[in-house]
Amino acid sequence: MLDVIFRDEHLIAIHKPAGLLVHRSEIDRSETRFAIQLLRDQIGQRVFPVHRLDRGTSGVLLFALTREALVAANRAFELNEVDKTYLAVVRGWPDEHGEIDHPLTRQYDNHEHRPEGAGTEAQSALTRFKRLAAVELPIAVDSHHSTSRYALLQLSPKTGRRHQIRRHLKHIAHPIIGDSTHGKGIHNRMFAEHFGCRRMLLMCDTLNLVHPVLHTRLELCAATDETFESVLTSLGWQRPPSESRSFDPAGFARQNQRFSE
């Protein structure tokens, strides 16, 4: 049963779990479970995905329930009129805040048709970030350091390039933990061994948009799932006592701490 965050007669939003494909894909031909199919069967009507989340990314995923809502919502995403925030656990300690302004080439999945004459020139891409917490662990992940540093980031992509956040964080040498394509295997394996975490630690925390039909403001929030929350707790990054159903990144006290042996 998928967790429904919001529903009216035009839209429905769910908390997509990590590991679930949005729709059928050549990425994994053997997969039989997809968010579109599961949600359609759950609510008994056709649904149309408005945007996409990578298979390994969890969080807010928005669907339209009518063609009218789909067209209008797609338009808002294409014009970058939807504010998106993500949470990610990354290697190292990035600056307390900053932006990554780095063009990215257009990427195609293996199963996608590449239009004839499609260029390979890079497209503008901008991601803003804020460091919410940081930790130094007494674990020697590589032979050059006796400790390892990690940070929790809040990220806001201002453009919509494929795998933008993952590629941008790799570009600044702070890859996401659990990212098998753009991350570092030695850090991914350490989190699997010490924290039992085998997922990519990236989630879409919030979508903020104008309702495409009713023209009212919508803020759709997803709480951290059990695995993500367990990692945050293990690293000493606690929610404030007055936690609500949706995760509030501003409630995190900025932490720069070192675990004792």
MIDOSE-1310 file (N, C-alpha, C; in nm, 2 decimals, decimal comma, always signed):
residues 261
mldv	+0,08/-0,12/+0,00/+0,00/+0,00/+0,00/+0,09/+0,12/+0,00; +0,07/+0,21/-0,10/+0,15/+0,33/-0,11/+0,10/+0,44/-0,02; +0,19/+0,52/+0,04/+0,15/+0,62/+0,13/+0,10/+0,74/+0,05; -0,03/+0,78/+0,06/-0,09/+0,89/-0,01/-0,07/+1,01/+0,08
ifrd	+0,00/+1,11/+0,02/+0,03/+1,24/+0,10/-0,09/+1,34/+0,07; -0,14/+1,34/-0,05/-0,24/+1,44/-0,08/-0,33/+1,38/-0,20; -0,46/+1,42/-0,19/-0,55/+1,38/-0,30/-0,67/+1,47/-0,31; -0,70/+1,51/-0,43/-0,83/+1,57/-0,46/-0,87/+1,52/-0,59
ehli	-0,97/+1,58/-0,66/-1,02/+1,52/-0,78/-0,93/+1,54/-0,90; -0,82/+1,62/-0,89/-0,73/+1,65/-1,00/-0,59/+1,59/-0,98; -0,55/+1,58/-0,86/-0,41/+1,54/-0,83/-0,40/+1,44/-0,72; -0,30/+1,36/-0,72/-0,27/+1,27/-0,60/-0,12/+1,26/-0,59
aihk	-0,07/+1,27/-0,47/+0,08/+1,27/-0,44/+0,10/+1,15/-0,34; +0,21/+1,08/-0,37/+0,25/+0,97/-0,28/+0,39/+0,99/-0,23; +0,42/+0,91/-0,13/+0,56/+0,90/-0,09/+0,62/+0,77/-0,15; +0,69/+0,79/-0,26/+0,75/+0,68/-0,33/+0,86/+0,62/-0,25
pagl	+0,86/+0,49/-0,22/+0,97/+0,43/-0,15/+1,09/+0,41/-0,24; +1,21/+0,41/-0,18/+1,33/+0,39/-0,26/+1,33/+0,25/-0,32; +1,38/+0,23/-0,44/+1,38/+0,10/-0,50/+1,27/+0,08/-0,59; +1,17/+0,16/-0,59/+1,05/+0,14/-0,68/+1,06/+0,23/-0,80
lvhr	+1,05/+0,16/-0,92/+1,04/+0,24/-1,05/+0,91/+0,31/-1,06; +0,91/+0,43/-1,12/+0,79/+0,50/-1,15/+0,70/+0,43/-1,25; +0,77/+0,38/-1,36/+0,69/+0,31/-1,46/+0,78/+0,20/-1,52; +0,72/+0,12/-1,61/+0,79/+0,01/-1,67/+0,91/+0,07/-1,75
seid	+1,03/+0,00/-1,73/+1,15/+0,05/-1,79/+1,24/-0,06/-1,83; +1,33/-0,03/-1,93/+1,43/-0,13/-1,97/+1,54/-0,13/-1,87; +1,54/-0,04/-1,77/+1,64/-0,05/-1,66/+1,64/-0,18/-1,60; +1,52/-0,24/-1,58/+1,51/-0,37/-1,52/+1,39/-0,44/-1,58
rset	+1,41/-0,52/-1,68/+1,30/-0,59/-1,75/+1,23/-0,69/-1,66; +1,30/-0,74/-1,56/+1,23/-0,84/-1,47/+1,14/-0,78/-1,37; +1,15/-0,65/-1,35/+1,07/-0,59/-1,25/+0,92/-0,59/-1,28; +0,83/-0,62/-1,19/+0,69/-0,63/-1,21/+0,61/-0,53/-1,13
rfai	+0,67/-0,45/-1,05/+0,60/-0,36/-0,96/+0,64/-0,22/-1,00; +0,55/-0,13/-1,03/+0,58/+0,01/-1,07/+0,48/+0,10/-0,99; +0,52/+0,22/-0,96/+0,44/+0,31/-0,89/+0,31/+0,34/-0,96; +0,31/+0,36/-1,09/+0,19/+0,39/-1,17/+0,09/+0,27/-1,15
qllr	+0,14/+0,15/-1,17/+0,05/+0,03/-1,16/+0,00/+0,02/-1,02; +0,08/+0,03/-0,92/+0,04/+0,01/-0,78/-0,06/+0,11/-0,74; -0,04/+0,24/-0,78/-0,13/+0,34/-0,74/-0,26/+0,33/-0,81; -0,26/+0,30/-0,94/-0,38/+0,28/-1,02/-0,47/+0,17/-0,95
dqig	-0,40/+0,06/-0,92/-0,48/-0,05/-0,85/-0,53/-0,01/-0,72; -0,45/+0,07/-0,65/-0,49/+0,11/-0,51/-0,61/+0,20/-0,51; -0,62/+0,29/-0,60/-0,73/+0,39/-0,60/-0,84/+0,36/-0,70; -0,81/+0,26/-0,79/-0,91/+0,22/-0,89/-0,94/+0,31/-1,00
qrvf	-0,83/+0,39/-1,04/-0,85/+0,48/-1,16/-0,71/+0,51/-1,22; -0,71/+0,55/-1,34/-0,59/+0,58/-1,41/-0,52/+0,70/-1,35; -0,38/+0,69/-1,35/-0,30/+0,80/-1,30/-0,20/+0,84/-1,40; -0,15/+0,97/-1,40/-0,05/+1,01/-1,50/+0,06/+1,08/-1,42
pvhr	+0,18/+1,03/-1,43/+0,29/+1,09/-1,36/+0,33/+1,23/-1,41; +0,34/+1,32/-1,32/+0,37/+1,46/-1,36/+0,52/+1,48/-1,37; +0,60/+1,41/-1,29/+0,75/+1,43/-1,30/+0,80/+1,29/-1,26; +0,93/+1,28/-1,25/+0,99/+1,15/-1,22/+1,09/+1,16/-1,11
ldrg	+1,11/+1,05/-1,04/+1,21/+1,03/-0,94/+1,29/+0,91/-0,98; +1,42/+0,91/-0,96/+1,50/+0,80/-0,99/+1,46/+0,68/-0,90; +1,49/+0,56/-0,95/+1,45/+0,44/-0,88/+1,50/+0,44/-0,73; +1,62/+0,49/-0,71/+1,68/+0,49/-0,57/+1,64/+0,60/-0,49
tsgv	+1,57/+0,70/-0,54/+1,52/+0,82/-0,47/+1,38/+0,80/-0,41; +1,36/+0,83/-0,29/+1,23/+0,83/-0,22/+1,17/+0,97/-0,22; +1,05/+0,98/-0,17/+0,99/+1,11/-0,14/+0,87/+1,14/-0,23; +0,84/+1,27/-0,23/+0,71/+1,32/-0,29/+0,71/+1,29/-0,45
llfa	+0,61/+1,22/-0,49/+0,59/+1,19/-0,63/+0,44/+1,23/-0,67; +0,43/+1,32/-0,76/+0,30/+1,38/-0,80/+0,24/+1,31/-0,92; +0,11/+1,28/-0,92/+0,04/+1,23/-1,03/-0,08/+1,32/-1,06; -0,12/+1,33/-1,19/-0,24/+1,39/-1,22/-0,35/+1,28/-1,24
ltre	-0,47/+1,32/-1,21/-0,59/+1,23/-1,23/-0,67/+1,26/-1,35; -0,64/+1,38/-1,41/-0,71/+1,42/-1,53/-0,61/+1,47/-1,64; -0,65/+1,47/-1,76/-0,56/+1,52/-1,87/-0,54/+1,67/-1,85; -0,65/+1,74/-1,81/-0,63/+1,88/-1,79/-0,53/+1,92/-1,68
alva	-0,53/+1,85/-1,57/-0,44/+1,87/-1,46/-0,30/+1,83/-1,51; -0,28/+1,72/-1,59/-0,15/+1,68/-1,63/-0,09/+1,78/-1,72; -0,16/+1,84/-1,82/-0,10/+1,94/-1,91/-0,06/+2,06/-1,83; -0,14/+2,11/-1,74/-0,11/+2,23/-1,66/+0,01/+2,20/-1,57
anra	+0,01/+2,09/-1,50/+0,12/+2,06/-1,41/+0,25/+2,04/-1,48; +0,25/+1,97/-1,60/+0,37/+1,95/-1,68/+0,43/+2,09/-1,72; +0,34/+2,18/-1,75/+0,38/+2,31/-1,79/+0,45/+2,38/-1,68; +0,40/+2,37/-1,56/+0,46/+2,43/-1,44/+0,60/+2,38/-1,42
feln	+0,62/+2,25/-1,43/+0,75/+2,18/-1,42/+0,85/+2,23/-1,53; +0,80/+2,23/-1,65/+0,88/+2,27/-1,76/+0,93/+2,42/-1,75; +0,85/+2,50/-1,69/+0,89/+2,64/-1,67/+0,96/+2,67/-1,54; +0,99/+2,56/-1,47/+1,06/+2,57/-1,34/+0,98/+2,65/-1,23
evdk	+0,85/+2,64/-1,24/+0,76/+2,71/-1,14/+0,73/+2,63/-1,02; +0,79/+2,51/-1,01/+0,77/+2,42/-0,89/+0,90/+2,42/-0,81; +0,88/+2,46/-0,68/+1,00/+2,46/-0,59/+1,01/+2,32/-0,53; +1,13/+2,26/-0,55/+1,16/+2,12/-0,50/+1,27/+2,13/-0,40
tyla	+1,26/+2,06/-0,29/+1,37/+2,05/-0,20/+1,39/+1,90/-0,17; +1,52/+1,87/-0,16/+1,57/+1,73/-0,13/+1,65/+1,72/-0,01; +1,66/+1,61/+0,05/+1,76/+1,58/+0,15/+1,86/+1,47/+0,10; +1,98/+1,49/+0,14/+2,08/+1,39/+0,09/+2,19/+1,38/+0,20
vvrg	+2,24/+1,26/+0,22/+2,36/+1,24/+0,30/+2,48/+1,22/+0,21; +2,58/+1,30/+0,23/+2,69/+1,30/+0,13/+2,83/+1,28/+0,20; +2,92/+1,24/+0,12/+3,06/+1,23/+0,17/+3,12/+1,37/+0,19; +3,20/+1,38/+0,30/+3,27/+1,51/+0,32/+3,18/+1,62/+0,38
wpde	+3,25/+1,73/+0,40/+3,18/+1,85/+0,46/+3,18/+1,96/+0,35; +3,07/+1,97/+0,28/+3,06/+2,09/+0,19/+3,05/+2,22/+0,27; +3,06/+2,33/+0,20/+3,04/+2,46/+0,26/+2,90/+2,46/+0,33; +2,88/+2,55/+0,42/+2,75/+2,56/+0,49/+2,64/+2,59/+0,40
hgei	+2,66/+2,67/+0,30/+2,56/+2,69/+0,19/+2,64/+2,73/+0,07; +2,57/+2,72/-0,04/+2,63/+2,75/-0,17/+2,54/+2,71/-0,29; +2,60/+2,72/-0,41/+2,53/+2,68/-0,52/+2,62/+2,61/-0,62; +2,57/+2,52/-0,70/+2,65/+2,45/-0,80/+2,59/+2,49/-0,93
dhpl	+2,67/+2,57/-1,00/+2,63/+2,62/-1,13/+2,72/+2,55/-1,23; +2,68/+2,44/-1,28/+2,76/+2,36/-1,37/+2,68/+2,29/-1,48; +2,70/+2,33/-1,60/+2,62/+2,27/-1,71/+2,63/+2,12/-1,72; +2,52/+2,06/-1,76/+2,52/+1,91/-1,78/+2,47/+1,87/-1,92
trqy	+2,53/+1,77/-1,97/+2,49/+1,72/-2,10/+2,36/+1,65/-2,09; +2,28/+1,64/-2,20/+2,16/+1,57/-2,20/+2,19/+1,42/-2,19; +2,12/+1,35/-2,10/+2,14/+1,21/-2,08/+2,02/+1,13/-2,13; +2,04/+1,02/-2,19/+1,94/+0,93/-2,23/+1,96/+0,79/-2,16
dnhe	+1,85/+0,73/-2,12/+1,86/+0,60/-2,07/+1,88/+0,50/-2,19; +1,93/+0,38/-2,16/+1,96/+0,29/-2,27/+1,84/+0,26/-2,36; +1,72/+0,26/-2,30/+1,60/+0,22/-2,37/+1,54/+0,34/-2,45; +1,59/+0,46/-2,42/+1,52/+0,58/-2,48/+1,57/+0,60/-2,62
hrpe	+1,48/+0,65/-2,70/+1,51/+0,69/-2,84/+1,58/+0,82/-2,84; +1,69/+0,83/-2,90/+1,77/+0,95/-2,91/+1,73/+1,02/-3,05; +1,67/+1,14/-3,04/+1,63/+1,20/-3,17/+1,75/+1,22/-3,26; +1,72/+1,20/-3,39/+1,83/+1,22/-3,49/+1,88/+1,36/-3,49
gagt	+2,01/+1,38/-3,48/+2,06/+1,51/-3,48/+2,07/+1,58/-3,34; +2,03/+1,50/-3,24/+2,03/+1,55/-3,10/+2,17/+1,59/-3,06; +2,19/+1,71/-3,01/+2,32/+1,76/-2,98/+2,37/+1,70/-2,85; +2,50/+1,72/-2,83/+2,56/+1,67/-2,70/+2,61/+1,79/-2,62
eaqs	+2,57/+1,91/-2,66/+2,62/+2,03/-2,58/+2,55/+2,03/-2,45; +2,63/+2,09/-2,35/+2,58/+2,09/-2,21/+2,47/+2,20/-2,20; +2,38/+2,17/-2,11/+2,27/+2,26/-2,08/+2,29/+2,32/-1,94; +2,25/+2,45/-1,92/+2,27/+2,51/-1,79/+2,20/+2,43/-1,68
altr	+2,26/+2,43/-1,57/+2,21/+2,35/-1,45/+2,25/+2,42/-1,32; +2,16/+2,44/-1,24/+2,19/+2,51/-1,11/+2,12/+2,44/-0,99; +2,20/+2,42/-0,89/+2,15/+2,36/-0,77/+2,20/+2,44/-0,65; +2,11/+2,48/-0,56/+2,15/+2,55/-0,44/+2,14/+2,45/-0,32
fkrl	+2,23/+2,47/-0,22/+2,23/+2,37/-0,11/+2,26/+2,44/+0,02; +2,22/+2,38/+0,13/+2,25/+2,42/+0,26/+2,29/+2,30/+0,35; +2,40/+2,32/+0,42/+2,44/+2,21/+0,51/+2,36/+2,21/+0,64; +2,29/+2,11/+0,67/+2,21/+2,10/+0,79/+2,28/+2,04/+0,91
aave	+2,37/+1,95/+0,89/+2,44/+1,88/+0,99/+2,57/+1,81/+0,94; +2,66/+1,78/+1,02/+2,79/+1,72/+0,98/+2,84/+1,63/+1,09; +2,91/+1,53/+1,06/+2,97/+1,44/+1,15/+3,10/+1,39/+1,11; +3,19/+1,35/+1,20/+3,32/+1,29/+1,17/+3,32/+1,16/+1,25
lpia	+3,33/+1,05/+1,17/+3,33/+0,91/+1,23/+3,47/+0,86/+1,25; +3,49/+0,78/+1,35/+3,63/+0,72/+1,38/+3,64/+0,59/+1,30; +3,61/+0,60/+1,17/+3,62/+0,49/+1,08/+3,71/+0,52/+0,96; +3,81/+0,44/+0,94/+3,90/+0,46/+0,83/+3,85/+0,40/+0,70
vdsh	+3,78/+0,47/+0,62/+3,72/+0,42/+0,50/+3,83/+0,39/+0,39; +3,92/+0,49/+0,39/+4,03/+0,47/+0,29/+4,16/+0,48/+0,37; +4,27/+0,45/+0,30/+4,40/+0,43/+0,37/+4,47/+0,57/+0,40; +4,40/+0,68/+0,35/+4,47/+0,81/+0,36/+4,42/+0,88/+0,49
hsts	+4,31/+0,84/+0,55/+4,25/+0,91/+0,66/+4,21/+0,81/+0,77; +4,22/+0,85/+0,89/+4,18/+0,76/+1,01/+4,03/+0,79/+1,04; +3,97/+0,89/+0,99/+3,83/+0,92/+1,02/+3,76/+0,95/+0,89; +3,63/+0,96/+0,89/+3,55/+0,98/+0,77/+3,44/+1,09/+0,80
ryal	+3,43/+1,18/+0,71/+3,33/+1,29/+0,73/+3,21/+1,28/+0,64; +3,09/+1,31/+0,70/+2,97/+1,31/+0,62/+2,88/+1,43/+0,66; +2,79/+1,46/+0,57/+2,70/+1,58/+0,60/+2,56/+1,55/+0,55; +2,47/+1,62/+0,61/+2,33/+1,62/+0,56/+2,30/+1,75/+0,49
lqls	+2,26/+1,74/+0,37/+2,23/+1,86/+0,29/+2,08/+1,87/+0,26; +2,04/+2,00/+0,25/+1,91/+2,03/+0,19/+1,94/+2,09/+0,06; +1,88/+2,04/-0,05/+1,91/+2,08/-0,19/+1,79/+2,13/-0,26; +1,81/+2,23/-0,34/+1,70/+2,29/-0,42/+1,75/+2,30/-0,57
pktg	+1,71/+2,21/-0,65/+1,75/+2,22/-0,80/+1,66/+2,33/-0,86; +1,73/+2,42/-0,93/+1,66/+2,53/-1,00/+1,64/+2,51/-1,15; +1,70/+2,40/-1,19/+1,67/+2,35/-1,33/+1,64/+2,20/-1,32; +1,59/+2,14/-1,43/+1,54/+2,00/-1,42/+1,62/+1,91/-1,51
rrhq	+1,75/+1,91/-1,50/+1,83/+1,81/-1,58/+1,83/+1,67/-1,52; +1,84/+1,57/-1,60/+1,83/+1,43/-1,55/+1,95/+1,40/-1,45; +1,92/+1,34/-1,34/+2,01/+1,31/-1,24/+2,09/+1,43/-1,19; +2,03/+1,55/-1,20/+2,10/+1,67/-1,17/+2,17/+1,68/-1,04
irrh	+2,10/+1,65/-0,93/+2,15/+1,66/-0,80/+2,27/+1,56/-0,78; +2,25/+1,44/-0,83/+2,35/+1,33/-0,82/+2,48/+1,37/-0,89; +2,46/+1,42/-1,01/+2,58/+1,46/-1,09/+2,64/+1,59/-1,04; +2,57/+1,68/-0,99/+2,62/+1,80/-0,93/+2,71/+1,77/-0,81
lkhi	+2,65/+1,68/-0,72/+2,73/+1,65/-0,60/+2,86/+1,57/-0,63; +2,85/+1,49/-0,73/+2,98/+1,43/-0,77/+3,07/+1,53/-0,82; +3,03/+1,63/-0,90/+3,11/+1,74/-0,95/+3,19/+1,81/-0,85; +3,13/+1,83/-0,73/+3,20/+1,91/-0,62/+3,26/+1,81/-0,52
ahpi	+3,27/+1,68/-0,56/+3,34/+1,58/-0,48/+3,27/+1,55/-0,35; +3,14/+1,57/-0,34/+3,06/+1,53/-0,23/+2,95/+1,44/-0,27; +2,98/+1,32/-0,32/+2,87/+1,23/-0,38/+2,78/+1,18/-0,27; +2,66/+1,14/-0,31/+2,56/+1,09/-0,22/+2,59/+0,95/-0,18
igds	+2,57/+0,92/-0,05/+2,59/+0,79/+0,00/+2,49/+0,69/-0,06; +2,53/+0,58/-0,11/+2,44/+0,48/-0,17/+2,42/+0,50/-0,32; +2,48/+0,60/-0,38/+2,47/+0,62/-0,52/+2,57/+0,53/-0,60; +2,52/+0,43/-0,66/+2,61/+0,33/-0,72/+2,67/+0,38/-0,85
thgk	+2,61/+0,48/-0,91/+2,65/+0,53/-1,04/+2,74/+0,65/-1,03; +2,71/+0,75/-0,94/+2,78/+0,87/-0,93/+2,86/+0,88/-0,79; +2,84/+0,78/-0,71/+2,90/+0,78/-0,57/+3,03/+0,71/-0,56; +3,07/+0,68/-0,44/+3,20/+0,61/-0,41/+3,16/+0,48/-0,34
gihn	+3,21/+0,37/-0,40/+3,18/+0,24/-0,35/+3,22/+0,21/-0,21; +3,34/+0,26/-0,18/+3,39/+0,23/-0,04/+3,31/+0,29/+0,06; +3,25/+0,41/+0,04/+3,16/+0,48/+0,14/+3,03/+0,41/+0,14; +2,98/+0,37/+0,02/+2,85/+0,30/+0,01/+2,86/+0,17/+0,09
rmfa	+2,97/+0,10/+0,08/+2,99/-0,03/+0,15/+3,00/-0,01/+0,30; +3,06/+0,10/+0,34/+3,07/+0,13/+0,48/+2,94/+0,15/+0,55; +2,85/+0,22/+0,48/+2,72/+0,25/+0,53/+2,63/+0,12/+0,53; +2,65/+0,03/+0,44/+2,58/-0,09/+0,44/+2,63/-0,18/+0,55
ehfg	+2,76/-0,18/+0,58/+2,82/-0,26/+0,68/+2,78/-0,21/+0,82; +2,80/-0,08/+0,85/+2,78/-0,03/+0,98/+2,64/+0,02/+1,01; +2,56/+0,05/+0,91/+2,43/+0,11/+0,94/+2,32/+0,03/+0,87; +2,35/-0,08/+0,80/+2,25/-0,16/+0,74/+2,18/-0,09/+0,63
crrm	+2,24/+0,01/+0,57/+2,18/+0,10/+0,47/+2,23/+0,06/+0,33; +2,14/+0,01/+0,25/+2,17/-0,03/+0,11/+2,09/+0,05/+0,01; +2,04/+0,16/+0,05/+1,97/+0,25/-0,05/+2,05/+0,38/-0,07; +2,01/+0,45/-0,17/+2,07/+0,58/-0,19/+2,00/+0,68/-0,10
llmc	+2,08/+0,76/-0,03/+2,03/+0,85/+0,07/+2,00/+0,98/+0,01; +1,90/+0,98/-0,08/+1,84/+1,10/-0,14/+1,69/+1,09/-0,14; +1,63/+1,19/-0,10/+1,48/+1,19/-0,10/+1,43/+1,33/-0,13; +1,31/+1,33/-0,21/+1,24/+1,45/-0,24/+1,16/+1,48/-0,12
dtln	+1,20/+1,59/-0,04/+1,13/+1,62/+0,08/+1,01/+1,70/+0,06; +1,01/+1,80/-0,03/+0,89/+1,89/-0,05/+0,88/+1,93/-0,19; +0,75/+1,94/-0,24/+0,71/+2,01/-0,36/+0,62/+2,12/-0,32; +0,66/+2,24/-0,37/+0,57/+2,36/-0,35/+0,53/+2,41/-0,48
lvhp	+0,40/+2,42/-0,51/+0,35/+2,46/-0,64/+0,22/+2,52/-0,63; +0,18/+2,59/-0,73/+0,04/+2,64/-0,75/-0,04/+2,53/-0,81; -0,16/+2,50/-0,75/-0,24/+2,39/-0,80/-0,28/+2,42/-0,94; -0,25/+2,33/-1,03/-0,27/+2,36/-1,18/-0,41/+2,38/-1,22
vlht	-0,51/+2,34/-1,14/-0,65/+2,37/-1,18/-0,72/+2,47/-1,08; -0,70/+2,45/-0,95/-0,76/+2,54/-0,86/-0,68/+2,67/-0,83; -0,56/+2,67/-0,87/-0,47/+2,79/-0,85/-0,45/+2,83/-0,71; -0,45/+2,74/-0,62/-0,42/+2,76/-0,48/-0,28/+2,71/-0,46
rlel	-0,21/+2,75/-0,35/-0,08/+2,71/-0,32/-0,08/+2,57/-0,25; +0,00/+2,48/-0,30/+0,02/+2,35/-0,24/+0,16/+2,33/-0,19; +0,17/+2,28/-0,07/+0,30/+2,23/-0,02/+0,29/+2,09/+0,02; +0,35/+2,00/-0,06/+0,35/+1,86/-0,04/+0,47/+1,81/+0,03
caat	+0,46/+1,75/+0,14/+0,58/+1,71/+0,22/+0,58/+1,56/+0,25; +0,70/+1,50/+0,25/+0,71/+1,36/+0,28/+0,81/+1,34/+0,40; +0,77/+1,26/+0,49/+0,85/+1,23/+0,61/+0,97/+1,13/+0,57; +1,08/+1,14/+0,64/+1,19/+1,04/+0,61/+1,14/+0,90/+0,64
detf	+1,17/+0,81/+0,56/+1,13/+0,67/+0,58/+1,22/+0,60/+0,69; +1,18/+0,48/+0,72/+1,25/+0,41/+0,83/+1,40/+0,40/+0,82; +1,44/+0,36/+0,70/+1,59/+0,34/+0,68/+1,66/+0,48/+0,68; +1,61/+0,58/+0,61/+1,67/+0,71/+0,61/+1,67/+0,76/+0,76
esvl	+1,56/+0,75/+0,83/+1,56/+0,80/+0,96/+1,65/+0,73/+1,05; +1,67/+0,60/+1,03/+1,76/+0,52/+1,12/+1,91/+0,57/+1,10; +1,94/+0,60/+0,97/+2,08/+0,65/+0,95/+2,10/+0,79/+1,02; +2,00/+0,88/+1,00/+2,01/+1,01/+1,07/+2,02/+0,99/+1,22
tslg	+1,95/+0,90/+1,28/+1,96/+0,88/+1,42/+2,09/+0,82/+1,46; +2,14/+0,73/+1,38/+2,27/+0,67/+1,41/+2,38/+0,77/+1,40; +2,37/+0,87/+1,32/+2,47/+0,97/+1,31/+2,45/+1,08/+1,41; +2,35/+1,07/+1,49/+2,33/+1,17/+1,59/+2,25/+1,30/+1,55
wqrp	+2,19/+1,29/+1,43/+2,11/+1,40/+1,38/+1,97/+1,38/+1,41; +1,92/+1,44/+1,52/+1,79/+1,42/+1,58/+1,69/+1,52/+1,53; +1,57/+1,48/+1,52/+1,46/+1,58/+1,49/+1,43/+1,65/+1,62; +1,37/+1,77/+1,61/+1,33/+1,85/+1,73/+1,22/+1,77/+1,80
pses	+1,20/+1,79/+1,93/+1,10/+1,72/+2,01/+0,96/+1,73/+1,95; +0,93/+1,85/+1,90/+0,79/+1,88/+1,85/+0,79/+1,84/+1,70; +0,82/+1,72/+1,67/+0,82/+1,68/+1,53/+0,68/+1,67/+1,48; +0,66/+1,70/+1,35/+0,53/+1,68/+1,28/+0,54/+1,57/+1,19
rsfd	+0,43/+1,54/+1,12/+0,43/+1,43/+1,02/+0,53/+1,45/+0,91; +0,54/+1,58/+0,87/+0,64/+1,60/+0,76/+0,77/+1,65/+0,82; +0,88/+1,62/+0,76/+1,01/+1,65/+0,81/+1,04/+1,80/+0,78; +1,09/+1,87/+0,89/+1,12/+2,01/+0,87/+1,27/+2,03/+0,88
pagf	+1,34/+2,04/+0,77/+1,48/+2,06/+0,78/+1,53/+2,17/+0,86; +1,45/+2,28/+0,87/+1,49/+2,40/+0,95/+1,49/+2,36/+1,10; +1,42/+2,26/+1,14/+1,42/+2,22/+1,28/+1,55/+2,15/+1,32; +1,63/+2,11/+1,23/+1,76/+2,05/+1,26/+1,86/+2,16/+1,32
arqn	+1,91/+2,13/+1,43/+2,02/+2,22/+1,47/+2,15/+2,18/+1,39; +2,22/+2,28/+1,34/+2,34/+2,25/+1,27/+2,44/+2,18/+1,36; +2,49/+2,06/+1,33/+2,58/+1,99/+1,41/+2,71/+1,96/+1,34; +2,82/+1,99/+1,41/+2,95/+1,96/+1,36/+3,01/+1,88/+1,48
qrfs	+3,00/+1,75/+1,47/+3,04/+1,67/+1,58/+3,14/+1,56/+1,54; +3,21/+1,51/+1,64/+3,30/+1,39/+1,62/+3,26/+1,28/+1,71; +3,23/+1,16/+1,66/+3,20/+1,05/+1,74/+3,31/+1,01/+1,82; +3,29/+0,97/+1,95/+3,40/+0,92/+2,03/+3,41/+0,77/+2,00
e	+3,53/+0,72/+2,03/+3,56/+0,57/+2,00/+3,47/+0,49/+2,10
